[in-house]
Structures are given as C-alpha cells and as structure tokens.
Amino acid sequence: MTSSHRMPVAESPEVKGEWASVEPVIAAVIASILRRSKRDADVRDGVQETFRRAIEGGGRVLPNSSQTAWLIGIARHVAVDMLRAQKRHLRSIDDDAASISFEPTTSEPNAFDRLDTAERTRMIQRALEQLPEVQRRALIAFHVDGLRYEAIARECGVSMGTVATWIARGRKFIAETLSTEEGL
Amino acid sequence: MIATDDWAFFDRHLTDAAITAIADGALLRADAIDHIAECQRCATRLVASADLSIDTQVAFAEAPALAHEHARSLSPETPWALAFLGLCAAALVPVVSGLLNPASTLRIIRLVSRIGIVGIKQMAAHLDAPSQLSSLLLVFSTLALAIVGWRIASIASASNPGEVQ
C-alpha cells in the first residue's frame, strides 16, 4: 500500500522511540479489522501507513492525550481505507464478491461525534459531577495532569488495575450519560 | 507495563479495564495484544475505547474550568484550612471578651464585622490566583484580623477599667 514510505517512516525518531512499544497494538488492531495475521504483509504496510499519517499529523496531538489512543484511531482509518480499496478491487473482478461487507462497525459515529463542542463540554461537565470521587480524580489526573497509570496508582496507593477500572468506568459513565441525554 | 493480571481477562475476553489500559498505552502484555489481533469483538472495543479516550481528552481541553477546579482540589488545603480555623478561633477571643464587657460589646462587634467583611471581599477577589497564594492571603488576613480585634478589646478594656470582670 505504501511501500515507498516504508523506510523513511521506520527510521523516523518517533517510530524508533516512543511509538516502538505501541507497534504491536497497532498491528493487532489492523490485523483484526482486516481479518489477517499480524505478520501479513498488508498488516505491516498498514502499520507503516499509520505511522506515516501520525508523523504528518503530529501537530494535532493534544497535550496529556494518550499517544496510543491517537495511533489506534489512525490505524482504524488506515484499515478502513484498505478495506475499501479491497472492496473496489473485488468489484472490478466480480460484482458478486462486492456484496461482502467489509465495513467495520467502528466507523459509525459515536455519541461524541454527534454533538457540537459547547454542548459536549456541558454534558461532560454534568456527567463528571455525578461520578464517584475516585473515578473523577483518576480521569482528571490522567487527562488534565497528564499522569500515567503508574503515577496515579502510586499517588492513590492502589494497583494499576484499579486505576484502569476507575478510568474505564468513568469514561463509560460519561459516554452512557451522553447517549442517554441525546436519546441515542 | 502491567505485570500481573487476572484482571486483564474475563470469560476469554479482555476486561473493560484492560481494554482501557491498552488504549492508553498502559498495558502492553503480549497475550493481551495477541488476543486483540485474533478477536474482532475486543478489537472493536479497543478502537471504541481509544475514541473515548481522545474524546474525553478533547472535552477536558475544551473545558478549562475543569482543570482549574482540579488545580484547587489538589492543593494541600487541609493544613491551610486547619490554620485558618485556628486563626478564626483566635479572632473570636476578643469578640467573646467584648461580649463579656457590655459597654463595648456593640462597638466591638460592629468593628470586627466591618473588618471581616472587607477581608472576606478581598480574599474572594484573590480566589482565582494560584491556590497556595490564596491560602496564604487567607491566613495572613485572618491573622491581621485577630490582632486588630485583640487591640480593640484591649483599648476598650483600658478605657472602661471598672467594667472589666
């Protein structure tokens, strides 16, 4: 898919440094969406394309945001693009084959996407106010203070699994609150 | 990064906590990542979790009031609050002594109330400053209030020696 970009991307400082540890996760996401092995050539191309797009869009990363989450989002788009390309290719070979659905469910807009910025902020503020204290503090420590799970766990004197649970439940509650308020 | 982990899997799928930790780059265990590659359900959940992480981050970035509120909540307010309460108690001493002296009671209460109102207004105006600075202002204002009140009570007692109990 992007063989011409493979070497420069692989040699970039981002890919060699901080992103290297995330590469298996990116490969896993693309492999799952494409329904291929992680070692498949298309999957490897997808990983390189993800990093290429990430490098090009590096300025858009928010402070304190999860680089992994951002890369996973890009990987999803890369995989969807690859699926669409395959679909077009199949159509050119056999119209019957085109009836196979390659669209992943993850391409659907979520509750956040359907709201304007101001309304979304107000809803999240209301949802945060309803959260249990530990979940709210964990979310704020991660998203506002930019602390990693390990640091939050150390500060709160709990395991990282507990921190992950607090953050997971906090975000889930916020998403559910938005869905309920929007009647989705 | 997370070493141990019965919390990562449940019923042959990744837990919500594990999915969230992977999306945030906090869990990079090989068996969890291998599972993502093989399980479309968990991969879909991971992508959704990554979206949610980014969306929550965007919401926080667009709501500076949340960060501001947190900055206040993380300040070491307990020791300052205790100091404030102690100084408030000190400020009450001349008021109480004034109450025991009927001739100067009204005057002292009026003075202390006026000073207190001015002090509170000033402190409220500084609540947007960094939390520690606000706390310091609060403590020193209260200390000054206590000293002034004490002096007023002393002067009142000296001017009415016969009424001191």
Interface residues (C-beta under 8 A of the other chain):
Chain A: S21 V22 P24 V25 A27 A28 V29 A31 S32 I33 R35 S37 K38 L62 P63 N64 S65 S66 Q67 T68 A69 W70 I72 G73 R76 P104 T105 T106 N110 F112 T117 R120 T121 I124 Q125 L128 R137 L139 I140 F142 H143 V144 D145 R148 Y149 E150 M160 G161 A164 T165 I167 A168 R169 R171 K172 I174 A175
Chain B: M1 I2 D5 W7 A8 D16 A17 A18 I19 T20 A21 I22 A23 D24 G25 A26 L27 L28 A30 I33 D34 I36 A37 E38 C39 Q40 C42 A43 T44 L46 V47 A48 S49 A50 D51 L52 S53 I54 D55 T56 Q57 V58 A59 F60 A61 E62 A63 A65 L66 A67 H70 S73 L74
